[in-house]
Amino acid sequence: MPSRVVHRAAAICDASRHRTAGVKEADVSDPVRLYYWPTIQGRGEFVRLVLEEAGAPYVDVARLPAKQGGGTAAIARVLRGELGGLAPFAPPILVDRDLVIAQTANICAYVAKRQGLIGKGVATRARAAQLQLTVADVVAEVHDTHHPIAVSEYYEDQKREAKLRARSFREERMPKFLGYFERELAHDHLLGAFTYVDLSMFQLLEGLAYAFPRAFARVTKKTPKLLALRDRVAARPNVAAYLASPRRIPFNEMGIFRRYPELDDPPSTR
Ligand SMILES: N[C@@H](CCC(=O)N[C@@H](CS)C(=O)NCC(=O)O)C(=O)O
C-alpha cells in the first residue's frame, strides 16, 4: 500500500494523541494495518478496542475506499497470501510491517504487548491468553445461536434450530460463562491491573446486552462486578472517545451479536 494511503488513513483512525505514557515511541509510531469486514464490529472490534485504548495509529484498511486500496478486495488479497508469510484463514488480520497475523486472541495479545497493555511476566500473559480464549469461546457460541447449522446459509433457513440453540445458550451457557468471569474478577480488573482482557470483556458484555437484552438483564443480576467492570472500561478516556466517534460501527444484524427478539428470553419470563 502506498505510504500516501497509510498517512491519509492514519488521519482517520489516528488515536496517537492518546498514546500510552511510558511506551517507547519507536515501538509504536508505525501505523499497523487491520483487515476486517468494514460494516460490522464482529471479531475485529476486539482488536479495534485494543488499538484505540493504546492510542496506536492504525489503518482500518477495508474501510478505505476501493480506489485507495480498501474495500473487501483488500481482505481478499491478504487471504490469498499476497502479503507473504503465513496466509491467514480468516479476518481479523493484523499487519505490522512484514508480519501478517490472524486469530483475534492472538492479535489482541500481540498489540497489547507492542503497546504496553499487558505486563511482561510469563504467568500474567498466559493467564490473559486463557481468559481471552474463553471470551473467544463465548463469541463462537453466540455466533452459533443464529447460525447453528451452516455458516454459509441464511439465518432465515435455520431459524428453528437457532431458537433451540439460543435457548440453551441463554439458559445454560451464558450464566455459566458469566458466572465464571464474575468469580475470577477479584478486584477492579480481571487480572488485578488493567489489561487488554478487560477491553474484550467490555465488548463481550456490550454484545450480549445488545443481542439478548432480556436474558442479559436476568443473568447479570448475579454478576454485579462484571457490570461495574463494563462501566469502568467504558469510562476510560480513550475508550469513551472511541465509542463516541464515527469509527465505532453500531451493532447490526450482520455481525456476531445480532438482535433477533425471537432468540432472546420470551417477554413473560422477565
Ligand atoms: N477463530 C477466529 C475466527 C475467525 C472468523 O471466523 N472470522 C470470520 C469473521 S468474524 C470470517 O470472516 N470467517 C470466514 C470463514 O470462516 O470462512 C478468530 O477468532 O479470529
The ligand as an SDF file (V2000), in Angstrom:
LIG
                    3D

 20 19  0  0  0  0  0  0  0  0999 V2000
  -11.1030  -18.0340   15.4610 N   0  0  0  0  0  0  0  0  0  0  0  0
  -11.0420  -16.9580   14.5360 C   0  0  0  0  0  0  0  0  0  0  0  0
  -12.3370  -16.9050   13.7520 C   0  0  0  0  0  0  0  0  0  0  0  0
  -12.2440  -16.0040   12.5550 C   0  0  0  0  0  0  0  0  0  0  0  0
  -13.5710  -15.8770   11.8490 C   0  0  0  0  0  0  0  0  0  0  0  0
  -14.4530  -16.7380   11.9470 O   0  0  0  0  0  0  0  0  0  0  0  0
  -13.7370  -14.7750   11.1140 N   0  0  0  0  0  0  0  0  0  0  0  0
  -14.9930  -14.5070   10.4410 C   0  0  0  0  0  0  0  0  0  0  0  0
  -15.3880  -13.0760   10.5960 C   0  0  0  0  0  0  0  0  0  0  0  0
  -15.6750  -12.7020   12.3140 S   0  0  0  0  0  0  0  0  0  0  0  0
  -14.8520  -14.8240    8.9730 C   0  0  0  0  0  0  0  0  0  0  0  0
  -14.8490  -13.9540    8.1330 O   0  0  0  0  0  0  0  0  0  0  0  0
  -14.7590  -16.1210    8.6830 N   0  0  0  0  0  0  0  0  0  0  0  0
  -14.6680  -16.6020    7.3470 C   0  0  0  0  0  0  0  0  0  0  0  0
  -14.5860  -18.1070    7.3470 C   0  0  0  0  0  0  0  0  0  0  0  0
  -14.5170  -18.6970    8.4470 O   0  0  0  0  0  0  0  0  0  0  0  0
  -14.6060  -18.6740    6.2570 O   0  0  0  0  0  0  0  0  0  0  0  0
  -10.7580  -15.6400   15.2660 C   0  0  0  0  0  0  0  0  0  0  0  0
  -11.0740  -15.5530   16.4640 O   0  0  0  0  0  0  0  0  0  0  0  0
  -10.2310  -14.6970   14.6730 O   0  0  0  0  0  0  0  0  0  0  0  0
  1  2  1  0
  2  3  1  0
  2 18  1  0
  3  4  1  0
  4  5  1  0
  5  6  2  0
  5  7  1  0
  7  8  1  0
  8  9  1  0
  8 11  1  0
  9 10  1  0
 11 12  2  0
 11 13  1  0
 13 14  1  0
 14 15  1  0
 15 16  2  0
 15 17  1  0
 18 19  2  0
 18 20  1  0
M  END
$$$$
